């Protein structure tokens, strides 16, 4: 990271091993959320020892398959979500305080994780007291990954309303969507300032 001038590493990935055919199991640690969380926390602390460097834990949450992951709707009970799929992220956040979190492509119980107020605000910020940056995986407003998809597309304005600070990689469509939402009153300047302030603090934080 120092050699290439990278401040924020888009890793570690700590989704749960559910199937041996998952195309990114080589990145993930285990089928055990405790082991995954503690391993990710150790990596996070190690990177943070270098001044100005940080990690982005991902993919929050329930991104456990690569086939059709852009249109996948992970459906599960609150108990399974809490005890398995959220637990490793909770451990890493409370043990090591990563600089950033990346939401996932998939929907969770019918809602895009990037647009989920429950995930980004209620759980991350209120329950776990996470103060860092939340970003999306690489999407664009209104982008459909499949013409036949039965699920709605994610939008930058919805991300902001959910407490997701940064839509990556960013596009003119995202800008247009945000400006349209401001004009219609869907978004307020206060909403944008909240996101901008968290981005600024993440840059300033050493």
N, C-alpha and C positions, 0 to 999 in steps of 0.2 A: 504494500500500500504506500509506503514511503517512497519507494523507487519510482512508482508510476504516478505519484501525486494524488492518490485516492484518499479521500477523507471518510467516505461512507461506503462500507462493503455491503453489497446486496446478498447477504448471507449472515448467519447460518439458516438453513431450511430445516424445520423440525416437525414436519407433518408425520403422521402416524403410518407405519407400515401396515397396510391392510391386505394387500395382494402382492404376490411375488412378481406380477406382471406390470406393476406400476413403473412407468418409465423414469421416474426420478428417485427411486428408492436408494440409489447410490448417494444421493445428497442427504437423505433423511437418516435418522439415527437408529430408530427402534420401533417395535410395536408397543413399547412400554413408555407411557407419558412421563413417568418420573425420571427414567434414564435419559430420555430425550431432553427434558427440561434442564436437568443438571449438566448435561454435556453442552448444551447451547449456552448455559450460564457461564460455564468455565471458559468457553471460547470468547464470549462477550467480555468477560473480565480481562482476558489476555490481550485482546485488541485494545481495550481502553487504557491499558498501561502505557501505550504510546500516545503522547499528548496530541489532541486534536483528531484522533481516529475513533471510529465507531462502527457498529454493525447495524444491519437491518434484518431483524428476525422475520421469517416468512414461512408459509403463506397463510395468513390469518383469515379464515380458519377452515378446516375440513376439506383441504385440497389433497385428496388421497388417491387420485387417479389422473393419468395424463390423457387417456382417450376421451375426447369430447369435453375436456375440462372447462372450456370456455362456455359451454351451454349446460353443464352439469348442475343439477339441483340436489345438493346433499341434504337428505331429509333424516332427521333424527330427533330423539326425545331430549328434553332438557337434561335428564340424568346422564345419558351417553355423552352429550355435548360437554357437560361440566366435568365428568369424571375421566374422560378420555381425551377429547379433541381440544379442549381449552386448557387442560391441566398443565401441559408442558410449556405453553406460552406463559401461563400464570407463574410457574416456577421461575422461568428465565427472567421475567420482568421483576419479580420481587427479589430474586437473588442477585441480579446483575444490572438492572436498569439500562437496557439497550437504548441507543440514541434514536432508533427508528423501528417502525413496524410496517410491513407491507401486507395489505389485504390481498385476497385471492381472487381468481377469475370466477370461480364457481359461485352459485347462489347457495344460500343456507336457508332451508325451509321457505323457499320462494322469494327470498330477498338477496340481492347482490351484497356480498360482504362489504364492499366499498361503500355501499349506500345504507348500511345497517346502523341505525342510531343505537340500537341495543348493544351491538358489538363495540363500535367505536367510542361511544360516549358512556353508556350505562355501565358496561363491563370494564372496558379498558381504563377510562378516566375516573369514573366514580367509584367503582368497586375496588379496582386495583391501584388507583391513584397514579396512573401512568401520565407523565408530564411531557413525554417526548413527541416526536413527529410521527404522524401516520400518513402513509402514502399508498397509492394504488399499485397494482401490477400494471403492466404496459397496455393501457386501453385508450380509447378516444370517445368523446361524447357521441352517443347515438350509433356507435359502431356495432353492427350485427355480425357475429362470427359465422352465422349460418342463416341463409334466407328462410329456411323452414323452422327456425327456432321458435318455440312457443313462449319463450321468456322475453321480457322487455330488455332493451339495451340499457347499460349504465350511462349516467350523465354526470359531468363535473359538478353541476349545481346541486345534484342530489348527494354527491360525495361530501360537499362542504356542509350541507344541512345535517348530515350524519355525524360530523366531527372529523371527517377525513380531510387532512390539510392539503394534500398535494396529489393532483392527478398526473400520472406519469404515462408517456414522456411529455405530455402537453402538446396541444395542437390548436390551430385556429378555430376549429370546431368547438373545442373546450372554451376558448375565449368568448365565442359567439353565444354559447349556451349560458355562460355565467352572466354576460351583459344582458341577455334576454330575461334571465331570471331576476336580475336587479330591477330592470325596467318594469316588470310585471309585479314586483313586490314579493316574489317567492323567496328571494334572498335579500338580506339587508347589508348595509355597509358594515354593521357590527359583526355579522357572520364572517365576512371576508377578513376583517381585522383580527378576529380570533385565530383563523387559520394562518394568516400572515405572521402574527406574533409568535406562533409556535414554530413556524419555519425559521424565523429570525433567531429565536432562542436556541434552536438546535444548531444553528451555524455558530452562534456566539459561545455555546457551551463547550468547555474544554475537558 
